[in-house]
């Protein structure tokens, strides 16, 4: 579905990514983890095409629709919630606004201008129908309760809602676009526990594959099916949730430690053998 192959990224300030390889398959929820500055957000931006990798390749179908929920929720406080959702449908939204303006003008128009406005209204309505505009209202009415809003909330201003509810608006706008892959960059930042729980349950309930960057280990633990760790610019993939990743990493560390101990013992044996052989050789030479 989507694959990063041997991605590197070098900025003027230094190399952030050296060799990053991972993939997203249908149904997967991937957690990107690593220390601050490890290049997690950079990887999301490379996936969207916002940032070009220095080397490597992003393999994806041309038709793949990727949606990106950033740390800053993109909403306009002066709009109503319903108007905010409408902004997703760019062309239809423009026609919808034009229709509203024409209808307002018709209310106060002089008789000699009314025919022109009626003609303009007819053309706009046809264009709106061609864009399937009348079904978009139904989609918005459907997404409102899915995001936890009442239909009455749709007429309230965005500014009257908290940051957690504005996050729901941003997520709803993304889902209205029916993405093939969902990218989430620190989605739980500044959210209360109730909203985090709602978000977790909602994401579990949809089939959209997703890639999540989050410092909330419990959130990753309950949600993710795979973890990709970036350490010193190199990625490693671990199947399972965050707890499984920690266990596998610990086991790998113990295995490396055991291998190192065996190597050191073998080196010590060889050094001892060489020392004894040398002593015997010197003894024979003296004799």
C-alpha angles and dihedrals in degrees: 000000000000129000136179112209121199094324120187129178126193121186125188086258093055148287114313101172125030107169118356119171125165140127142213119223129188112287096014125131108199125196117208109207137177141114121297109287094025091123102255096138089041089059091053090051091049089053091053093045093243089118125037117222118236089227138351131055140267108216114202140136113266090236095053111127112210122191122198125202104197128200089257111064110227104223134131113232094208095059126083117247091253091050089049091055090047091061089073090072096062103182095034089048091055092050090045091054091047090052090052091051093049092049090051091050091050090059092064102023123130115244092250091057097042096083092055091049092048090051091049091047091052092051092048092048091052091050090047090052091049088055089051086242097157092060091053091071088057091051090052092047087053097048094049096071091037088061091046098259125130118229087250089057087063090075095049122098118261088233091064091067129079125245091264092057091045088055087056089053091051091048091047091052090052094048092050086065089060097228124201091215129022121210117198121190111195093326094175096055112128092000124131120237093258092055092045089053090048092049092048093051092045094052091048089054098056126074097218112122111238144190116211131196110193141145089207101103094186090052091052091044094055097040114032128089094186136022126211113195122197113203123171089346096305124108128220124187123218123187117229134028131315095281090051089050092053091049093048091047091051091048090050090050092051090047091052090047091050091048090050091050091050091049092050091050090049091049090049090051092049091048090049091049091049091048092050092045090050091049091051091047092051091047091054091047091052090048 
